[in-house]
Amino acid sequence: MYADAKLWLNKGWIDYFSPQLYWPTSRLTQSYPVLLGWWSGENTMNRHLWPGISVGRDTSSVNTTEVTNEIMISRGITPKSSGVVHWSISSLTKNPKLAQALLDGPYKKQALVPPSGWLDNIARLRQKLA
């Protein structure tokens, strides 16, 4: 199967997009913020852009700092759709230090699902009834 993800994002044929950005913030040639910035520039229809970030199995404080930095960078680059998708969530649940650092830091306040203004009223009504 083939899908032109960039075209789908450009045309607004999707409600959200989660590019798999499993690169560290410090890699100069393909850094997390550079790649997220590129995808953000491709988001011409302003759909939700929630990058996939790698939690990894590393339980060190260096990894905790990297994950936290990626979340905060995402919030800065994409403030209207500030969220990330953790891969793999099982790695996060098996790392109590990282989980607690996120709860004490970027996830301290409860988040709400952002509105999807491009959906028509019928779709919104269906969401409320579901």
N, CA, C and O atoms as a MOPAC input file, in Angstrom:
PM7 MOZYME 1SCF
protein

 N      0.83100 1    -1.16100 1     0.00000 1
 C      0.00000 1     0.00000 1     0.00000 1
 C      0.88600 1     1.23700 1     0.00000 1
 O      2.00800 1     1.21900 1     0.50500 1
 N      0.36700 1     2.29500 1    -0.56800 1
 C      1.10200 1     3.54200 1    -0.65200 1
 C      0.19600 1     4.69600 1    -0.23800 1
 O     -0.97800 1     4.74400 1    -0.60700 1
 N      0.74000 1     5.59200 1     0.50900 1
 C      0.01600 1     6.80700 1     0.87100 1
 C      1.00600 1     7.96400 1     0.78500 1
 O      2.11800 1     7.87700 1     1.30800 1
 N      0.61100 1     9.01400 1     0.14500 1
 C      1.44400 1    10.20600 1     0.04200 1
 C      1.10000 1    11.10500 1     1.23000 1
 O      0.24800 1    11.98700 1     1.12400 1
 N      1.76600 1    10.87500 1     2.35100 1
 C      1.43700 1    11.57100 1     3.59900 1
 C      1.57300 1    13.08400 1     3.46400 1
 O      0.75700 1    13.83200 1     4.00200 1
 N      2.58500 1    13.53000 1     2.75900 1
 C      2.77300 1    14.97200 1     2.57400 1
 C      1.59900 1    15.56700 1     1.79700 1
 O      1.09300 1    16.62800 1     2.16400 1
 N      1.16200 1    14.90300 1     0.73700 1
 C      0.01600 1    15.37500 1    -0.04300 1
 C     -1.24100 1    15.41700 1     0.81700 1
 O     -1.98800 1    16.39600 1     0.78300 1
 N     -1.47400 1    14.36700 1     1.58300 1
 C     -2.66500 1    14.30600 1     2.43500 1
 C     -2.66500 1    15.46000 1     3.43500 1
 O     -3.69500 1    16.09100 1     3.67400 1
 N     -1.48900 1    15.72700 1     4.01900 1
 C     -1.38100 1    16.83900 1     4.96700 1
 C     -1.59600 1    18.17200 1     4.24500 1
 O     -2.34600 1    19.02300 1     4.72400 1
 N     -0.93900 1    18.35500 1     3.08900 1
 C     -1.08200 1    19.59800 1     2.32000 1
 C     -2.52500 1    19.87900 1     1.92900 1
 O     -2.96200 1    21.02900 1     1.96300 1
 N     -3.26400 1    18.85200 1     1.56200 1
 C     -4.64400 1    19.00900 1     1.10100 1
 C     -5.65300 1    19.06200 1     2.25000 1
 O     -6.81700 1    19.40100 1     2.03500 1
 N     -5.22100 1    18.73400 1     3.45600 1
 C     -6.13400 1    18.74200 1     4.59100 1
 C     -7.09100 1    17.56900 1     4.59000 1
 O     -8.19500 1    17.66500 1     5.12700 1
 N     -6.68000 1    16.46200 1     3.99200 1
 C     -7.53500 1    15.28100 1     3.89600 1
 C     -7.52400 1    14.46500 1     5.17900 1
 O     -8.17900 1    13.42500 1     5.25600 1
 N     -6.80200 1    14.91400 1     6.16600 1
 C     -6.68700 1    14.21300 1     7.44400 1
 C     -6.99900 1    15.19400 1     8.57000 1
 O     -6.89600 1    16.40700 1     8.39300 1
 N     -7.37700 1    14.66400 1     9.71800 1
 C     -7.68000 1    15.52200 1    10.86800 1
 C     -6.45200 1    15.76300 1    11.74400 1
 O     -6.35500 1    16.79000 1    12.41500 1
 N     -5.52900 1    14.82700 1    11.73400 1
 C     -4.27400 1    14.99900 1    12.46300 1
 C     -3.17700 1    14.23800 1    11.75400 1
 O     -3.43500 1    13.31500 1    10.98100 1
 N     -1.95000 1    14.64100 1    12.03000 1
 C     -0.80600 1    13.99500 1    11.40400 1
 C      0.25100 1    13.76900 1    12.47400 1
 O      0.52500 1    14.65700 1    13.28200 1
 N      0.84100 1    12.58500 1    12.47900 1
 C      1.86200 1    12.23100 1    13.46800 1
 C      3.11500 1    11.70300 1    12.77800 1
 O      3.31100 1    10.49200 1    12.68600 1
 N      3.96600 1    12.61100 1    12.29200 1
 C      5.20500 1    12.12800 1    11.68000 1
 C      6.09100 1    11.47400 1    12.74500 1
 O      6.17800 1    11.95600 1    13.87500 1
 N      6.72600 1    10.40400 1    12.38200 1
 C      7.58900 1     9.68700 1    13.32200 1
 C      8.94900 1    10.38000 1    13.37000 1
 O      9.81400 1    10.13200 1    12.53000 1
 N      9.12100 1    11.23200 1    14.34400 1
 C     10.35300 1    12.02000 1    14.47500 1
 C     11.22500 1    11.45000 1    15.58200 1
 O     11.32700 1    12.02500 1    16.66600 1
 N     11.84100 1    10.33300 1    15.30400 1
 C     12.62100 1     9.62100 1    16.31200 1
 C     14.09800 1    10.00500 1    16.28000 1
 O     14.97300 1     9.15000 1    16.41700 1
 N     14.36700 1    11.30000 1    16.09800 1
 C     15.72700 1    11.80300 1    16.08200 1
 C     15.93000 1    12.70500 1    17.28800 1
 O     15.00400 1    13.40200 1    17.70400 1
 N     17.12400 1    12.69900 1    17.85000 1
 C     17.38400 1    13.56000 1    19.01600 1
 C     17.45300 1    15.03900 1    18.62200 1
 O     17.63300 1    15.38800 1    17.45500 1
 N     17.30600 1    15.87300 1    19.61600 1
 C     17.34000 1    17.32200 1    19.38000 1
 C     18.73300 1    17.80300 1    19.00100 1
 O     18.87100 1    18.84600 1    18.36300 1
 N     19.76800 1    17.06000 1    19.38400 1
 C     21.14000 1    17.52500 1    19.18200 1
 C     21.77300 1    17.06900 1    17.86900 1
 O     22.87800 1    17.51100 1    17.55500 1
 N     21.12900 1    16.21400 1    17.09700 1
 C     21.70500 1    15.77200 1    15.82200 1
 C     21.54900 1    16.90900 1    14.81500 1
 O     20.43100 1    17.29100 1    14.47300 1
 N     22.65400 1    17.43900 1    14.35100 1
 C     22.61400 1    18.64700 1    13.53000 1
 C     21.95000 1    18.43700 1    12.17500 1
 O     21.16500 1    19.28200 1    11.74500 1
 N     22.24400 1    17.33800 1    11.49500 1
 C     21.74500 1    17.16800 1    10.13200 1
 C     20.26300 1    16.81100 1    10.08600 1
 O     19.56100 1    17.21600 1     9.16000 1
 N     19.78600 1    16.07100 1    11.05700 1
 C     18.37600 1    15.68400 1    11.10200 1
 C     17.87700 1    15.80600 1    12.53300 1
 O     17.51500 1    14.80900 1    13.15900 1
 N     17.85800 1    17.00000 1    13.03700 1
 C     17.44600 1    17.17700 1    14.42400 1
 C     15.93100 1    17.21200 1    14.53500 1
 O     15.22400 1    17.55100 1    13.58600 1
 N     15.46100 1    16.85900 1    15.69800 1
 C     14.02800 1    16.86300 1    15.97900 1
 C     13.37800 1    18.21100 1    15.65800 1
 O     12.36500 1    18.23200 1    14.95900 1
 N     13.91500 1    19.33100 1    16.13600 1
 C     13.25100 1    20.60500 1    15.84800 1
 C     13.27300 1    20.98100 1    14.36700 1
 O     12.32100 1    21.58800 1    13.87600 1
 N     14.32800 1    20.63700 1    13.65600 1
 C     14.39400 1    20.95300 1    12.22100 1
 C     13.34100 1    20.15700 1    11.46800 1
 O     12.63300 1    20.71200 1    10.62900 1
 N     13.22700 1    18.87400 1    11.75100 1
 C     12.24200 1    18.03600 1    11.07100 1
 C     10.81400 1    18.45000 1    11.42000 1
 O      9.94600 1    18.48600 1    10.54900 1
 N     10.57300 1    18.76000 1    12.68900 1
 C      9.23500 1    19.21200 1    13.07800 1
 C      8.90900 1    20.54700 1    12.40200 1
 O      7.77700 1    20.76700 1    11.97100 1
 N      9.88600 1    21.42300 1    12.31100 1
 C      9.68500 1    22.69200 1    11.62000 1
 C      9.32200 1    22.48900 1    10.15800 1
 O      8.48100 1    23.20700 1     9.61800 1
 N      9.96300 1    21.50000 1     9.50900 1
 C      9.65200 1    21.22400 1     8.11100 1
 C      8.21400 1    20.72000 1     7.97100 1
 O      7.46900 1    21.19400 1     7.11300 1
 N      7.82900 1    19.76600 1     8.80900 1
 C      6.45600 1    19.25100 1     8.74500 1
 C      5.44500 1    20.34800 1     9.07600 1
 O      4.36600 1    20.40000 1     8.48700 1
 N      5.78900 1    21.20900 1    10.00100 1
 C      4.90200 1    22.31500 1    10.34500 1
 C      4.68700 1    23.22500 1     9.14000 1
 O      3.58000 1    23.71400 1     8.91800 1
 N      5.73700 1    23.45000 1     8.36900 1
 C      5.62800 1    24.24800 1     7.15900 1
 C      4.76300 1    23.58900 1     6.08900 1
 O      4.16300 1    24.27500 1     5.26200 1
 N      4.70200 1    22.27700 1     6.10500 1
 C      3.87300 1    21.52200 1     5.15300 1
 C      2.41100 1    21.47400 1     5.58300 1
 O      1.55300 1    21.05700 1     4.80500 1
 N      2.12000 1    21.88800 1     6.79500 1
 C      0.76500 1    21.81100 1     7.33700 1
 C     -0.04700 1    23.03400 1     6.88600 1
 O     -0.46600 1    23.85200 1     7.70500 1
 N     -0.25500 1    23.14100 1     5.58300 1
 C     -0.87100 1    24.32900 1     4.99800 1
 C     -2.34900 1    24.49200 1     5.35100 1
 O     -2.88400 1    25.59800 1     5.27700 1
 N     -3.00700 1    23.40400 1     5.73200 1
 C     -4.43000 1    23.47600 1     6.07800 1
 C     -4.65000 1    23.52500 1     7.59700 1
 O     -5.78300 1    23.43700 1     8.07000 1
 N     -3.56700 1    23.66400 1     8.34300 1
 C     -3.60300 1    23.80500 1     9.80500 1
 C     -4.33400 1    22.66800 1    10.50600 1
 O     -5.19700 1    22.89800 1    11.35200 1
 N     -3.98200 1    21.45000 1    10.14700 1
 C     -4.50800 1    20.28500 1    10.84800 1
 C     -3.68700 1    20.05900 1    12.11400 1
 O     -2.62400 1    20.65500 1    12.28100 1
 N     -4.17700 1    19.20300 1    13.00200 1
 C     -3.41300 1    18.89200 1    14.20300 1
 C     -2.12000 1    18.19400 1    13.78200 1
 O     -2.14000 1    17.26000 1    12.98100 1
 N     -1.02000 1    18.64900 1    14.32200 1
 C      0.28300 1    18.06900 1    14.03200 1
 C      0.87800 1    17.60200 1    15.35200 1
 O      1.41300 1    18.39500 1    16.12700 1
 N      0.77600 1    16.30000 1    15.59200 1
 C      1.27100 1    15.69800 1    16.82900 1
 C      2.39500 1    14.74600 1    16.48600 1
 O      2.12600 1    13.61100 1    16.09300 1
 N      3.64800 1    15.16100 1    16.61700 1
 C      4.75600 1    14.30100 1    16.22100 1
 C      4.89600 1    13.08100 1    17.12600 1
 O      4.63300 1    13.12900 1    18.32800 1
 N      5.31700 1    11.99800 1    16.50300 1
 C      5.65700 1    10.80400 1    17.26600 1
 C      7.07300 1    10.95500 1    17.79500 1
 O      7.99900 1    11.24200 1    17.03600 1
 N      7.23800 1    10.76300 1    19.08600 1
 C      8.58100 1    10.84300 1    19.68100 1
 C      8.92100 1     9.49500 1    20.29900 1
 O      8.04300 1     8.78300 1    20.78700 1
 N     10.19200 1     9.15500 1    20.27400 1
 C     10.65200 1     7.88000 1    20.80900 1
 C     11.00400 1     8.02700 1    22.28100 1
 O     11.89300 1     8.79200 1    22.65400 1
 N     10.28800 1     7.27900 1    23.10300 1
 C     10.59700 1     7.27400 1    24.53500 1
 C     11.82900 1     6.43300 1    24.77600 1
 O     12.67400 1     6.77800 1    25.60300 1
 N     11.93300 1     5.32900 1    24.05500 1
 C     13.07300 1     4.43700 1    24.20000 1
 C     13.06300 1     3.68300 1    25.51600 1
 O     12.21300 1     3.91100 1    26.37700 1
 N     13.99300 1     2.80700 1    25.65100 1
 C     14.08900 1     1.99500 1    26.87700 1
 C     15.16400 1     2.50600 1    27.81600 1
 O     15.42700 1     1.90300 1    28.85600 1
 N     15.77400 1     3.59900 1    27.45600 1
 C     16.82000 1     4.21600 1    28.26300 1
 C     16.18200 1     4.85600 1    29.49500 1
 O     15.30400 1     5.70900 1    29.36300 1
 N     16.60800 1     4.46000 1    30.66600 1
 C     16.04400 1     4.99700 1    31.91100 1
 C     16.93100 1     6.09000 1    32.52900 1
 O     16.72200 1     6.48900 1    33.67500 1
 N     17.90500 1     6.56300 1    31.77300 1
 C     18.81400 1     7.57100 1    32.31500 1
 C     18.16900 1     8.94800 1    32.35500 1
 O     17.13900 1     9.19700 1    31.72800 1
 N     18.80700 1     9.83400 1    33.11000 1
 C     18.32100 1    11.21200 1    33.18000 1
 C     18.52900 1    11.93900 1    31.85000 1
 O     17.82100 1    12.90000 1    31.55000 1
 N     19.49300 1    11.48400 1    31.05900 1
 C     19.71200 1    12.08200 1    29.73500 1
 C     18.48300 1    11.84500 1    28.85300 1
 O     18.04300 1    12.75400 1    28.14800 1
 N     17.93400 1    10.64000 1    28.88900 1
 C     16.73600 1    10.33900 1    28.11000 1
 C     15.53400 1    11.13200 1    28.62400 1
 O     14.73300 1    11.63300 1    27.83500 1
 N     15.41300 1    11.24300 1    29.93500 1
 C     14.31900 1    12.02500 1    30.51800 1
 C     14.38800 1    13.47000 1    30.03000 1
 O     13.36600 1    14.05800 1    29.67600 1
 N     15.57300 1    14.03300 1    30.01100 1
 C     15.76100 1    15.40100 1    29.52600 1
 C     15.42100 1    15.50000 1    28.04700 1
 O     14.78400 1    16.46500 1    27.62600 1
 N     15.83700 1    14.51500 1    27.24800 1
 C     15.55200 1    14.52800 1    25.80900 1
 C     14.05100 1    14.48800 1    25.54000 1
 O     13.54700 1    15.27500 1    24.73900 1
 N     13.34100 1    13.59500 1    26.19100 1
 C     11.89000 1    13.47700 1    25.98800 1
 C     11.19300 1    14.76600 1    26.41100 1
 O     10.32300 1    15.26400 1    25.69800 1
 N     11.56600 1    15.30200 1    27.55200 1
 C     10.97900 1    16.55500 1    28.03500 1
 C     11.26200 1    17.69500 1    27.06300 1
 O     10.37700 1    18.49900 1    26.76900 1
 N     12.49800 1    17.76400 1    26.56500 1
 C     12.85600 1    18.81200 1    25.60600 1
 C     12.03300 1    18.69900 1    24.32000 1
 O     11.59200 1    19.71300 1    23.77900 1
 N     11.82400 1    17.47800 1    23.83000 1
 C     11.05600 1    17.29600 1    22.60800 1
 C      9.60500 1    17.74300 1    22.80200 1
 O      9.01500 1    18.34100 1    21.90200 1
 N      9.04000 1    17.46000 1    23.95100 1
 C      7.67000 1    17.90800 1    24.24300 1
 C      7.60900 1    19.43100 1    24.24500 1
 O      6.70400 1    20.02100 1    23.65400 1
 N      8.56500 1    20.06400 1    24.90700 1
 C      8.55800 1    21.52400 1    24.99400 1
 C      8.85200 1    22.17400 1    23.63600 1
 O      8.28700 1    23.22100 1    23.32000 1
 N      9.71600 1    21.57200 1    22.84300 1
 C      9.99000 1    22.07900 1    21.49500 1
 C      8.72300 1    21.99600 1    20.65100 1
 O      8.40300 1    22.92300 1    19.90700 1
 N      8.00500 1    20.88300 1    20.76900 1
 C      6.74800 1    20.72600 1    20.02500 1
 C      5.75800 1    21.81500 1    20.39600 1
 O      5.08200 1    22.36500 1    19.52700 1
 N      5.66800 1    22.12400 1    21.66000 1
 C      4.75200 1    23.17500 1    22.10900 1
 C      5.14400 1    24.52600 1    21.54700 1
 O      4.28100 1    25.35400 1    21.25500 1
 N      6.43500 1    24.75600 1    21.39300 1
 C      6.90000 1    26.02600 1    20.83800 1
 C      6.69700 1    26.12800 1    19.33900 1
 O      6.30500 1    27.18300 1    18.84100 1
 N      6.95700 1    25.04800 1    18.61000 1
 C      6.85100 1    25.06800 1    17.15000 1
 C      5.40400 1    24.95800 1    16.69000 1
 O      5.02300 1    25.57200 1    15.69400 1
 N      4.59800 1    24.18500 1    17.40100 1
 C      3.19900 1    23.97400 1    17.00300 1
 C      2.26300 1    24.32800 1    18.15700 1
 O      1.59900 1    23.44300 1    18.69600 1
 N      2.19700 1    25.59400 1    18.54300 1
 C      1.41000 1    25.96800 1    19.72600 1
 C     -0.09100 1    25.72100 1    19.60000 1
 O     -0.77400 1    25.56500 1    20.61200 1
 N     -0.61600 1    25.68400 1    18.37200 1
 C     -2.05000 1    25.45600 1    18.21000 1
 C     -2.42600 1    23.98500 1    18.27800 1
 O     -3.60400 1    23.65300 1    18.41900 1
 N     -1.45100 1    23.10800 1    18.18200 1
 C     -1.72400 1    21.67600 1    18.32000 1
 C     -0.61200 1    21.04600 1    19.14500 1
 O      0.07400 1    20.12600 1    18.70100 1
 N     -0.45700 1    21.55400 1    20.33400 1
 C      0.66200 1    21.13500 1    21.18200 1
 C      0.39500 1    19.77300 1    21.80800 1
 O     -0.26100 1    19.65900 1    22.84300 1
 N      0.90500 1    18.77700 1    21.17300 1
 C      0.80800 1    17.42000 1    21.68800 1
 C      1.82000 1    16.54600 1    20.98000 1
 O      2.32800 1    16.89700 1    19.91500 1
 N      2.10300 1    15.42200 1    21.57200 1
 C      3.00400 1    14.44300 1    20.96800 1
 C      2.40000 1    13.05900 1    21.15400 1
 O      1.51900 1    12.85200 1    21.98800 1
 N      2.89000 1    12.12100 1    20.36300 1
 C      2.50900 1    10.72500 1    20.48600 1
 C      3.74500 1     9.98400 1    20.96700 1
 O      4.78800 1    10.01800 1    20.31400 1
 N      3.63400 1     9.32000 1    22.09900 1
 C      4.78200 1     8.59100 1    22.65900 1
 C      4.87600 1     7.19800 1    22.06000 1
 O      3.89400 1     6.45800 1    22.00100 1
 N      6.09600 1     6.85200 1    21.61200 1
 C      6.34900 1     5.49200 1    21.14900 1
 C      7.56500 1     4.96400 1    21.88200 1
 O      8.62600 1     5.58700 1    21.86200 1
 N      7.43300 1     3.94100 1    22.46000 1
 C      6.25100 1     3.14800 1    22.71100 1
 C      5.74600 1     3.49100 1    24.12500 1
 O      6.53100 1     3.73800 1    25.04000 1
 N      4.44400 1     3.49700 1    24.26900 1
 C      3.87600 1     3.85600 1    25.57000 1
 C      4.28900 1     2.84800 1    26.63600 1
 O      4.39900 1     3.20000 1    27.81000 1
 N      4.51800 1     1.60000 1    26.24000 1
 C      4.95000 1     0.60600 1    27.22800 1
 C      6.32500 1     0.96200 1    27.79500 1
 O      6.61200 1     0.68200 1    28.95900 1
 N      7.17500 1     1.58000 1    26.96400 1
 C      8.47400 1     2.03000 1    27.47600 1
 C      8.30400 1     3.13500 1    28.50700 1
 O      9.07700 1     3.23100 1    29.46000 1
 N      7.29000 1     3.96700 1    28.31300 1
 C      7.02200 1     5.03500 1    29.27800 1
 C      6.47200 1     4.46100 1    30.57900 1
 O      6.88900 1     4.87500 1    31.66100 1
 N      5.55300 1     3.52500 1    30.48600 1
 C      4.96400 1     2.96100 1    31.70300 1
 C      5.96200 1     2.11100 1    32.47700 1
 O      5.78900 1     1.88900 1    33.67500 1
 N      7.00400 1     1.63300 1    31.80400 1
 C      8.03100 1     0.83200 1    32.48300 1
 C      9.18600 1     1.68600 1    32.99800 1
 O     10.18000 1     1.15500 1    33.49300 1
 N      9.05800 1     2.99200 1    32.88200 1
 C     10.10300 1     3.91100 1    33.32300 1
 C      9.49000 1     4.90600 1    34.30900 1
 O      9.14000 1     6.02300 1    33.92500 1
 N      9.35800 1     4.50700 1    35.57800 1
 C      8.68400 1     5.36400 1    36.55300 1
 C      9.33500 1     6.74300 1    36.73300 1
 O      8.63700 1     7.72400 1    36.99200 1
 N     10.66000 1     6.82400 1    36.59700 1
 C     11.32500 1     8.12200 1    36.74700 1
 C     10.91900 1     9.08400 1    35.63200 1
 O     10.65700 1    10.26000 1    35.88800 1
 N     10.86600 1     8.58800 1    34.40400 1
 C     10.44800 1     9.42700 1    33.29200 1
 C      8.97700 1     9.80000 1    33.42700 1
 O      8.60600 1    10.95800 1    33.23500 1
 N      8.14700 1     8.82500 1    33.75400 1
 C      6.71200 1     9.09500 1    33.91900 1
 C      6.49000 1    10.18100 1    34.96700 1
 O      5.68800 1    11.09000 1    34.75600 1
 N      7.18300 1    10.09200 1    36.07700 1
 C      7.02000 1    11.09300 1    37.13800 1
 C      7.55800 1    12.45400 1    36.71200 1
 O      6.97100 1    13.48600 1    37.03700 1
 N      8.66800 1    12.45600 1    35.98600 1
 C      9.22600 1    13.72900 1    35.50400 1
 C      8.24200 1    14.42700 1    34.56200 1
 O      8.11800 1    15.65100 1    34.58900 1
 N      7.54700 1    13.65100 1    33.73100 1
 C      6.56700 1    14.25100 1    32.82400 1
 C      5.34700 1    14.75800 1    33.59600 1
 O      4.80600 1    15.81800 1    33.28400 1
 N      4.91800 1    13.99700 1    34.60300 1
 C      3.77600 1    14.43000 1    35.41600 1
 C      4.10800 1    15.68200 1    36.22900 1
 O      3.24700 1    16.53100 1    36.45600 1
 N      5.35100 1    15.78400 1    36.66000 1
 C      5.78100 1    16.95200 1    37.43200 1
 C      6.11900 1    18.14700 1    36.53800 1
 O      6.14600 1    19.28800 1    37.00100 1
 N      6.37700 1    17.87800 1    35.25500 1
 C      6.80100 1    18.92500 1    34.32600 1
 C      5.74000 1    19.24400 1    33.30100 1
 O      4.71700 1    19.84800 1    33.62600 1
 N      5.97800 1    18.83400 1    32.04200 1
 C      5.08400 1    19.25800 1    30.96100 1
 C      3.65400 1    18.73500 1    31.05500 1
 O      2.75100 1    19.31600 1    30.45300 1
 N      3.42900 1    17.65600 1    31.79500 1
 C      2.07600 1    17.10400 1    31.90500 1
 C      1.43500 1    17.40300 1    33.25600 1
 O      0.53500 1    16.68900 1    33.69800 1
 N      1.90700 1    18.46500 1    33.90800 1
 C      1.38300 1    18.81200 1    35.22400 1
 C     -0.09300 1    19.21200 1    35.17000 1
 O     -0.86500 1    18.88500 1    36.07100 1
 N     -0.47600 1    19.92000 1    34.11200 1
 C     -1.87300 1    20.33500 1    33.95500 1
 C     -2.58100 1    19.37900 1    32.99700 1
 O     -1.99400 1    18.89900 1    32.02800 1
 N     -3.83600 1    19.11900 1    33.28600 1
 C     -4.63300 1    18.25100 1    32.43400 1
 C     -4.85800 1    18.92200 1    31.08200 1
 O     -5.08200 1    20.13000 1    31.00800 1
 N     -4.79600 1    18.13900 1    30.02900 1
 C     -4.98100 1    18.66900 1    28.67500 1
 C     -6.38100 1    18.35800 1    28.17000 1
 O     -6.97700 1    17.34000 1    28.52300 1
 N     -6.88300 1    19.23800 1    27.35400 1
 C     -8.16900 1    19.03300 1    26.70500 1
 C     -7.93300 1    18.69800 1    25.23700 1
 O     -6.93200 1    19.10900 1    24.65000 1
 N     -8.85000 1    17.95900 1    24.65800 1
 C     -8.76800 1    17.68100 1    23.22600 1
 C     -9.00700 1    18.99300 1    22.49100 1
 O    -10.02600 1    19.64500 1    22.72200 1
 N     -8.09900 1    19.39200 1    21.61900 1
 C     -8.27100 1    20.66900 1    20.92700 1
 C     -9.40500 1    20.59900 1    19.91000 1
 O     -9.71800 1    19.52300 1    19.40100 1
 N    -10.01500 1    21.73100 1    19.61700 1
 C    -11.09100 1    21.73500 1    18.62500 1
 C    -10.56000 1    21.46200 1    17.22500 1
 O     -9.40900 1    21.76500 1    16.91000 1
 N    -11.40400 1    20.89300 1    16.40600 1
 C    -11.09600 1    20.63900 1    14.99600 1
 C    -12.06500 1    21.48600 1    14.17300 1
 O    -13.08800 1    20.99400 1    13.69700 1
 N    -11.73000 1    22.75200 1    14.01500 1
 C    -12.62400 1    23.71500 1    13.39000 1
 C    -13.00900 1    23.40700 1    11.95500 1
 O    -13.99900 1    23.95100 1    11.46600 1
 N    -12.27100 1    22.56000 1    11.26700 1
 C    -12.58000 1    22.22900 1     9.87800 1
 C    -13.70500 1    21.20600 1     9.75500 1
 O    -14.21800 1    20.98300 1     8.65900 1
 N    -14.09400 1    20.58400 1    10.86300 1
 C    -15.20100 1    19.62800 1    10.81900 1
 C    -16.51500 1    20.39500 1    10.79400 1
 O    -16.64500 1    21.43300 1    11.44300 1
 N    -17.46200 1    19.90000 1    10.06600 1
 C    -18.74700 1    20.59400 1     9.99600 1
 C    -19.55800 1    20.35500 1    11.27400 1
 O    -19.17900 1    19.53100 1    12.10500 1
 N    -20.65600 1    21.06400 1    11.42700 1
 C    -21.48000 1    20.97400 1    12.63200 1
 C    -22.04200 1    19.57900 1    12.84700 1
 O    -22.18000 1    19.15300 1    13.99400 1
 N    -22.37000 1    18.85700 1    11.79100 1
 C    -22.90300 1    17.50400 1    11.91800 1
 C    -21.86100 1    16.58600 1    12.55100 1
 O    -22.17300 1    15.80500 1    13.44900 1
 N    -20.62900 1    16.68900 1    12.07800 1
 C    -19.55400 1    15.86000 1    12.63900 1
 C    -19.33600 1    16.20300 1    14.11100 1
 O    -19.11200 1    15.31000 1    14.92800 1
 N    -19.39800 1    17.48700 1    14.45200 1
 C    -19.22100 1    17.90200 1    15.84600 1
 C    -20.34700 1    17.38300 1    16.72700 1
 O    -20.10900 1    16.97200 1    17.86300 1
 N    -21.56000 1    17.40100 1    16.21500 1
 C    -22.69900 1    16.88900 1    16.96100 1
 C    -22.53300 1    15.40100 1    17.20300 1
 O    -22.81400 1    14.91200 1    18.29700 1
 N    -22.07800 1    14.67800 1    16.19200 1
 C    -21.83500 1    13.23900 1    16.34700 1
 C    -20.79600 1    12.97500 1    17.42800 1
 O    -20.92800 1    12.03300 1    18.20900 1
 N    -19.76000 1    13.81400 1    17.47000 1
 C    -18.72500 1    13.65700 1    18.49700 1
 C    -19.32000 1    13.84300 1    19.88000 1
 O    -18.99300 1    13.09700 1    20.80300 1
 N    -20.18900 1    14.83000 1    20.03200 1
 C    -20.77200 1    15.10000 1    21.34100 1
 C    -21.70600 1    13.97900 1    21.77900 1
 O    -21.79700 1    13.67200 1    22.96800 1
 N    -22.39900 1    13.36800 1    20.82600 1
 C    -23.33900 1    12.30700 1    21.15000 1
 C    -22.65400 1    10.96800 1    21.39800 1
 O    -23.22100 1    10.08900 1    22.04700 1
 N    -21.45800 1    10.81300 1    20.89300 1
 C    -20.75500 1     9.52800 1    21.02000 1
 C    -20.23000 1     9.29500 1    22.42300 1
 O    -19.61700 1     8.26100 1    22.68900 1

